[in-house]
Amino acid sequence: MSSQEFTEGDTESASHDDAGVTPEAVDTPCPVIDSLEQIGSQWRLVVLHELQNGERRFNELKRETDANARTLSRVLDDLQETGFVDRRMEEDAPVATYYSLTAKGESLAPVFQEIDAWAHEWLAECDASEKK
């Protein structure tokens, strides 16, 4: 769902919603929703996170992410099309395909660091409360 689809679905608010937002404000694109459309699938996030550690061969990514070959191939193609990942092929025997992050993909490093910090604080707390 794009930000436009998200806002189009909210046609019940005629002039203002409960927060005082005008329809003109609702029609503006939401960067959070647009960003999640590009990186938000489970496999995209897993692959982007794994590539934060540097260039990887296809089979290394397959092994490290536990994705099947078809899914991984589709995700890598999507990430390449959206400018997050570069693909490099070596024609030597055996032929190898390498994937690495572009500058756009590398710019997500602080996002993954924040998610990691959040997970250590909140998921560790959840684990501790479940064990009580």
C-alpha positions in Angstrom: 0.0 0.0 0.0 1.5 3.3 -1.0 1.1 6.5 1.0 -1.3 7.7 -1.7 -3.4 4.5 -1.4 -3.2 4.8 2.4 -4.5 8.4 2.3 -7.0 7.7 -0.4 -8.6 5.0 1.8 -9.3 7.7 4.5 -12.1 9.5 2.7 -14.3 9.6 5.8 -12.6 12.7 7.1 -14.4 15.5 5.1 -12.7 18.6 6.4 -10.6 17.7 9.4 -9.9 14.5 11.3 -9.8 14.2 15.1 -6.2 15.5 15.1 -7.1 18.6 13.1 -5.4 17.4 9.9 -6.8 19.0 6.7 -7.4 16.9 3.6 -4.5 18.8 1.9 -2.1 17.4 4.6 -3.5 13.9 4.2 -2.8 14.0 0.4 0.9 14.6 0.9 3.2 11.6 0.6 4.2 9.8 3.7 7.9 9.1 3.7 7.6 6.3 6.2 5.1 4.3 4.2 7.0 5.0 1.0 10.2 3.8 2.6 8.7 0.7 4.0 7.4 -0.2 0.5 10.9 -0.3 -0.7 12.6 -2.1 2.2 9.8 -3.4 4.3 9.4 -7.1 3.3 10.9 -9.6 5.6 13.4 -11.0 3.1 14.5 -7.5 1.9 15.3 -6.5 5.4 17.2 -9.8 6.1 19.2 -9.4 2.9 20.0 -5.7 3.5 21.0 -6.5 7.0 23.3 -9.3 5.9 24.9 -7.2 3.3 25.8 -4.6 5.9 28.7 -7.0 6.7 30.1 -6.6 3.2 30.0 -8.2 -0.2 28.5 -11.7 -0.4 28.2 -14.4 -3.0 24.7 -15.6 -3.8 25.2 -19.0 -2.1 26.6 -17.3 1.0 23.5 -15.1 1.2 21.3 -18.2 0.6 23.0 -20.0 3.5 23.1 -17.1 5.9 19.5 -16.0 5.3 17.9 -19.4 5.0 15.9 -18.1 2.0 15.3 -20.4 -0.9 17.0 -19.7 -4.2 13.9 -18.4 -5.9 13.0 -16.0 -3.1 16.5 -14.8 -2.7 16.9 -14.2 -6.5 13.6 -12.2 -6.6 14.6 -10.1 -3.6 18.1 -9.4 -4.9 16.6 -8.3 -8.3 14.1 -6.0 -6.5 16.8 -4.5 -4.3 19.0 -4.0 -7.4 16.1 -2.3 -9.3 15.4 0.0 -6.4 19.1 1.0 -6.1 20.0 -0.6 -2.8 22.2 -3.4 -4.1 24.9 -3.8 -6.8 25.6 -7.1 -8.6 29.0 -8.1 -9.9 29.7 -11.3 -11.9 33.0 -13.0 -12.2 33.2 -15.1 -15.3 36.1 -17.3 -14.1 35.4 -20.9 -13.5 33.2 -21.4 -11.5 31.1 -18.4 -12.4 30.3 -16.4 -9.3 27.8 -13.6 -8.6 28.6 -11.1 -5.9 26.2 -8.7 -4.2 27.1 -5.6 -2.2 25.3 -2.5 -1.0 25.2 0.8 -2.9 25.6 4.1 -1.1 21.8 4.0 -0.8 21.9 0.6 0.9 24.8 1.6 3.1 22.8 4.6 4.3 20.5 2.2 6.1 23.3 1.2 8.6 22.1 3.6 11.3 18.5 2.3 10.9 19.7 -1.3 11.5 21.8 0.0 14.5 18.7 1.6 16.0 16.6 -1.5 15.4 19.3 -3.6 17.1 19.4 -1.3 20.1 15.6 -1.3 20.3 15.6 -5.1 20.1 18.2 -5.5 22.9 16.1 -3.2 25.1 12.6 -4.4 24.4 12.9 -7.9 23.2 15.3 -8.9 26.0 12.7 -7.4 28.4 10.0 -9.5 26.8 12.1 -12.7 27.0 12.8 -12.0 30.7 9.1 -11.4 31.5 8.1 -14.6 29.7 10.6 -16.6 31.9 9.0 -15.4 35.1 
